[in-house]
């Protein structure tokens, strides 16, 4: 690993992606990178014989133009928040981080990052969908960071701020930007928007150090959360996935005690909580590669194509932790994935 090239030492760009503002930005920021023109991003991203984990240690950047579909119905793997018109999109494929439990390592064969430079097309697709909602009396909800962490890339590609500005100027639309980033400082001067939910995934220090060691530590994420709340942003906290380790109850209870001694819970819009789960096919692909993490050697059951702890275990874990959370936050603000 010591001999690997630094991240973004190579920049692949589709011929049809040349000339877009995001492409020009990337070329200016990485002017020392080796530039390679390609016909289609999948020729690089989807090729066989790749090693996801080795590539994550030396990520390359791929600039591409996304074609239809530009908007997808929300996966049943995440909460629907009680909203029927709910979708996600993919401005970026793959994440700057590499958490042990992340489904992306089973979804993609490549550890490289794809940036779709035609962000206006994504936004125009949302505008069209708003006028053709199945439930027109309800707002549209879009997760714009489902397959990535937009805020983690904000110092390189200012897509978080771009999406915030878009949502603020679009009626009947709410967007969620889910992150583990400590880069709220990159958008701290923006006016908070009622149309935007900033959702931070937070984990106990033991979990973040062991299973999320490529992401910012808890303390740095927490500082961003507090800053966002103080600035008046809508903030959601995500305790998801809960990793069931030895002494999980003590670890998570101490975590909640510490967390809510520093956060004004009245300012939170809500909290989501769920145990580790993953699409069965993604899980199998990761297991086949002999993963480094002990998560994939635990005992799980499969139901409806989803790998998760046995129902009895996850019910016990969620009930116990929701009861503890209710000491700090009303149960009406706690959304449970089950």
MOPE-V309196 format. One record per residue. N is the residue number from 0. RES is the residue in one letter. PSI is psi as a letter, one per 40 degrees, with the letter a starting at -180 (* if undefined). Layout:
# MOPE-V309196
[[N;RES;PSI] [N;RES;PSI]]
This chain:
# MOPE-V309196
[[0;X;d] [1;X;d] [2;X;e] [3;X;i] [4;X;i] [5;X;i] [6;X;i] [7;X;f] [8;X;d] [9;X;h] [10;X;h] [11;X;h] [12;X;h] [13;X;i] [14;X;d] [15;X;e] [16;X;e] [17;X;h] [18;X;e] [19;X;i] [20;X;d] [21;X;d] [22;X;d] [23;X;d] [24;X;d] [25;X;d] [26;X;d] [27;X;d] [28;X;d] [29;X;f] [30;X;e] [31;X;e] [32;X;i] [33;X;h] [34;X;h] [35;X;h] [36;X;h] [37;X;i] [38;X;d] [39;X;h] [40;X;d] [41;X;d] [42;X;d] [43;X;d] [44;X;d] [45;X;e] [46;X;i] [47;X;i] [48;X;e] [49;X;i] [50;X;h] [51;X;d] [52;X;d] [53;X;d] [54;X;d] [55;X;d] [56;X;e] [57;X;g] [58;X;i] [59;X;i] [60;X;h] [61;X;h] [62;X;h] [63;X;i] [64;X;h] [65;X;h] [66;X;i] [67;X;i] [68;X;i] [69;X;e] [70;X;h] [71;X;i] [72;X;i] [73;X;h] [74;X;i] [75;X;e] [76;X;e] [77;X;i] [78;X;i] [79;X;e] [80;X;f] [81;X;e] [82;X;h] [83;X;d] [84;X;g] [85;X;h] [86;X;i] [87;X;i] [88;X;i] [89;X;g] [90;X;d] [91;X;i] [92;X;h] [93;X;i] [94;X;i] [95;X;d] [96;X;i] [97;X;g] [98;X;i] [99;X;d] [100;X;e] [101;X;h] [102;X;e] [103;X;d] [104;X;e] [105;X;d] [106;X;d] [107;X;i] [108;X;e] [109;X;i] [110;X;e] [111;X;i] [112;X;h] [113;X;h] [114;X;h] [115;X;h] [116;X;e] [117;X;g] [118;X;d] [119;X;d] [120;X;d] [121;X;d] [122;X;d] [123;X;d] [124;X;d] [125;X;d] [126;X;d] [127;X;d] [128;X;d] [129;X;d] [130;X;e] [131;X;f] [132;X;i] [133;X;d] [134;X;g] [135;X;e] [136;X;e] [137;X;i] [138;X;i] [139;X;h] [140;X;h] [141;X;h] [142;X;h] [143;X;e] [144;X;f] [145;X;d] [146;X;f] [147;X;a] [148;X;g] [149;X;d] [150;X;d] [151;X;d] [152;X;e] [153;X;d] [154;X;e] [155;X;d] [156;X;h] [157;X;f] [158;X;d] [159;X;d] [160;X;d] [161;X;d] [162;X;d] [163;X;d] [164;X;d] [165;X;d] [166;X;d] [167;X;d] [168;X;e] [169;X;h] [170;X;i] [171;X;f] [172;X;h] [173;X;h] [174;X;i] [175;X;h] [176;X;h] [177;X;h] [178;X;i] [179;X;e] [180;X;i] [181;X;f] [182;X;f] [183;X;d] [184;X;d] [185;X;e] [186;X;e] [187;X;d] [188;X;e] [189;X;i] [190;X;h] [191;X;i] [192;X;h] [193;X;e] [194;X;e] [195;X;h] [196;X;h] [197;X;h] [198;X;h] [199;X;h] [200;X;h] [201;X;i] [202;X;i] [203;X;i] [204;X;d] [205;X;d] [206;X;d] [207;X;d] [208;X;d] [209;X;d] [210;X;e] [211;X;f] [212;X;e] [213;X;e] [214;X;i] [215;X;i] [216;X;i] [217;X;d] [218;X;d] [219;X;d] [220;X;d] [221;X;d] [222;X;d] [223;X;d] [224;X;d] [225;X;d] [226;X;d] [227;X;d] [228;X;d] [229;X;d] [230;X;e] [231;X;e] [232;X;i] [233;X;h] [234;X;h] [235;X;h] [236;X;h] [237;X;h] [238;X;g] [239;X;h] [240;X;i] [241;X;h] [242;X;h] [243;X;g] [244;X;i] [245;X;h] [246;X;f] [247;X;d] [248;X;d] [249;X;d] [250;X;d] [251;X;d] [252;X;d] [253;X;d] [254;X;d] [255;X;d] [256;X;d] [257;X;d] [258;X;d] [259;X;e] [260;X;e] [261;X;e] [262;X;h] [263;X;h] [264;X;d] [265;X;d] [266;X;e] [267;X;i] [268;X;d] [269;X;a] [270;X;h] [271;X;i] [272;X;h] [273;X;i] [274;X;i] [275;X;h] [276;X;i] [277;X;i] [278;X;h] [279;X;d] [280;X;d] [281;X;d] [282;X;d] [283;X;d] [284;X;d] [285;X;d] [286;X;d] [287;X;d] [288;X;e] [289;X;g] [290;X;i] [291;X;d] [292;X;i] [293;X;e] [294;X;d] [295;X;e] [296;X;e] [297;X;i] [298;X;h] [299;X;i] [300;X;i] [301;X;h] [302;X;h] [303;X;f] [304;X;e] [305;X;h] [306;X;h] [307;X;i] [308;X;i] [309;X;i] [310;X;d] [311;X;d] [312;X;d] [313;X;d] [314;X;d] [315;X;d] [316;X;d] [317;X;d] [318;X;d] [319;X;d] [320;X;d] [321;X;d] [322;X;d] [323;X;d] [324;X;d] [325;X;e] [326;X;e] [327;X;d] [328;X;h] [329;X;i] [330;X;d] [331;X;e] [332;X;e] [333;X;h] [334;X;h] [335;X;h] [336;X;h] [337;X;*]]
